[in-house]
Amino acid sequence: MDLRIQRAVYANLCTRPNAVESGPFVLGLDHGTDSPHINYATPAPGAEITAADVADLVTAFAGRPPRLEYVTSCAPGLEKLLFDAGFAVEARNEYLTCTPASLVAQPVPVGFELFVPETDGEIAGVIGVQNEAFGSPGDAGPADIDRQRHVSQRGGVFVAARTTDGRYAGGGGTVVPSDGICEIGGIAVGVAHRGRGLAGAITAGIAGRLFEAGIEVAWLEAGGDDSWRVYERVGFRPAGQRLYIAKY
């Protein structure tokens, strides 16, 4: 599974609007945002990597903080090379996977409904809730809307929740699927609507749509114990380790 996940991550970054290949790495650059969580690199699984490759990678970031995310088992010698180049670990996360057989449907709480944002206003409204939930309040701009449309047009899924009187309550989405695998991310619920089961309903709704489209494996990472419990209820199970590492 590690190899399939890393291949999918590499392929996904290649779909970024301004992706750059640097030796055994791909940088998933997007000039529409400075977010390091969008602009990062990953190695080709199993590639031979040298200190010179790492130096070239730093240069390829062209002034942006160099940052990588990858499945550790797919590049076992890379971490030391990055340490030697002045990188520091941000996090070591365990990723979880779900299949059609393990998915557990979750009820949508009373007073809410799930929907697929389609208009610019709907997309912007849901992204605004996500931004606030993740501690970065702010309206979605044209680049944010274009980024979401780019993913949706290539098979990605975007699902949101709103109250029955039309207030946006939460949402989440995926990257562009690759080789039967797709990452789910950005699961967020507004503060006023937490504790009612919305996160689980949104996650299950996204995974269900992926599986209906023929995706074999959905995967994600939990941001803490609470989200871990939510994802386990939906049917996600621990499967491997990923490293987040950067040089600021």
N, C-alpha and C positions, 0 to 999 in steps of 0.2 A: 504493500500500500504506500509506503514512503516514496518509492520511485514514481508511482502514478501521480501522487500528489505533487511532487516536485516538478514533474513534466508539465502538469496542468498549470502550476504557478508560472513556469517559464513561458509557456504558450500564451497565457493570459497577458503577461507584461508585454509580449510582442504585439498585442492588439492596441496598446496605448497610442494616442495620437502622435506622440513624438518619440516613440521608442528608439533606443540606440543600442546597437550591439557593440560590445567591447571585449574582444577575445572570447573567453568562455562565459562571459556574463551578458545579460540583457538588462538595460535600464528602462524601466517603464515610465518614462517621463511624460508629463502632461503640463504644457506651458500655461494652462488655464488656472493653475493653482500652485502655491508654494508648499503645500502640505507634504511633510516627509512621509506621511502614511500613504500617500499616493505615488510620490516620486521616490522610488527605491529600486534596488537591483536584486537579482537572484542569479545563481550559477546554473549552467547547464548540468543536469545530473550526470555524475560520473566523469566529468571533464577533468583533465589534468590542469592544475592551476599553480602558477608560480608567483613569487613576490613581484615580479615585473608586471604580471597581469593585474595584480591588486593596485599597483601604482598607476597603471593605465586607466583602471576603473575610476580611481579618485579624480584623475584629470578629466575623464569623460563626464563627470557630474558638473563640470563647467561652473564652479563656484557654489553650487548647492551643497549642503551637507551630505557627504556620502553615507548611504544607509543601505543595508541588506536585510532581507527576510528569506529564510530557506529551511528546508528539512535537513537537520544536522547529519543524518546518516548518509545523505547523498553527496556530501562534500566533507568527508571526515578531517581532512588536513587544512581546510580553509580557515577555521577559527584561529589557529595559531598564526597564520599569515596575516590575518586582520589585526590581531593583537599587536604583532610586531610593527604594523603600519600605524598604530595609534588609535585603533578602534576600541570601543568599550561596549559591553553587553547592555542592551536595554531590557531585554526580558528573554526568558526561556519558557515557552508555552507548550502545553500538550494540546494537540489538535484532536478533535472528535469527528467520527464519521457516522453516517446514517445511510441505510439502504431502504428500498421499498419494503423489504421484509421486516425491518426493525422500526419503521415509522409508526408512531402512535398519534392518531388524530387527536386534536385538542378542540374543545368547544369554544366558540366565540362568546365572550361574556355578554350577559344581558345588557342592552343599552348601547352596544357597539356593532359595527359591521366591518368586514374586510372588503377591500376593493383594490383594483389596479389603477394607480394614478395615470392619467392619459394626457390631460391638458397641461400647459405650462404652469397654470395656477395651482393645480393639484400637486404636481411634482414639487414646485417651490414650497408649497405649504407643508408637505410631508418632510422635506429636507430641513425646513426650519425647525420642526419638532425634533428631528434627529440631532441637529446642531445643539439645541438647547439641552437635550437629554445627555449629551456627551460633554457638556460644560463649555461649549463654544457658541453661545447664542449669536444669531445673526441670520439675516435673510439670505435665501439662495439667489445667486446671480445667474446671468445667462450661461456662463461657463459650467456651472453646476447642473443646470437643466440639460445642456448639450451633452455633458458627460453621461448623465443617466440615460438619455435617449440613445447615445452611442452603444451603451451596454445592452439596452433592451432590443435594439435593432439587430443585435448579433446573438440573440437567444437568451440574454440575461432576464432575470425575473425581479420585479419590484412590486411588493405588496404592502399595503398600508391599512391602518385602522382609523375609523372615525366614529364619533358618537352619532346616534340616530338623528340628532339635530344638526349634524354637519360639521362639528369641530374635529380638527385633526388630532389624533391621539397617539399615533406611533407608526412605525414602519420598519422596513428592512429590505434588503435586496441581495443580489448576487453579482459576481463577476461574469465575464463571458465564459460559457462552458467550454471544456476541451476534453476530447477523448473519453466522453462519458462521465466526466467528473466536474463538479462545480462547487466553488466556495460561496458560502452564505456569510454575510456580514452586515454591520450597521443596524443590528436589531436594537430598536430604541422605543421607549414608551415615555410619554410626557409625565412629569412628576404628579400631576393631579389625577392620573389614570392608572397608577401603578398598584400592584398588589391584587389585581383582579383576574390575572391569567392571560392578559393581552400578549405578553412576550411569547408565551408558548403557542398561542393561536397564530400569531404572525409567523413564527418560525416553522410551525407545521404547515401553514398555508404555502409558504415559499417552497419547502421541501416537496410537498405534494405536487405542486405545479411542475417542479423540475422532473419528478419521476413520471408524471403524465407525459412529459415531452421526451421521455426516453433516457434521461440521465440515470446512471447506475449508482453513483455515490455522491452524496452531498457531504461537505465537511465545513467545519467552523472552529473557532477558538473561543473559549469562555473567558470573560473578563473578570471573573471573581466567583466566589462560592454560590452566590444567588443565581447568576446566569448559568453556572454549571448544573445546578439542580433543575433549572428550567429545561435545558437542552437534554438532560438525561431523561426527563419525563417524555420528551418528544421522541426519544429513541436513538439519540446520539451516544456513542461509546468511545472512550479513549483509544487512540490508534497510533500515536507517534509524537515526536518532539520537533519543535521548530525554534529557530534562533532569530532574535531581532538584535541587530548590532549596528552601531553607527559611529561616525567620527565628526564631532561638533567643534 
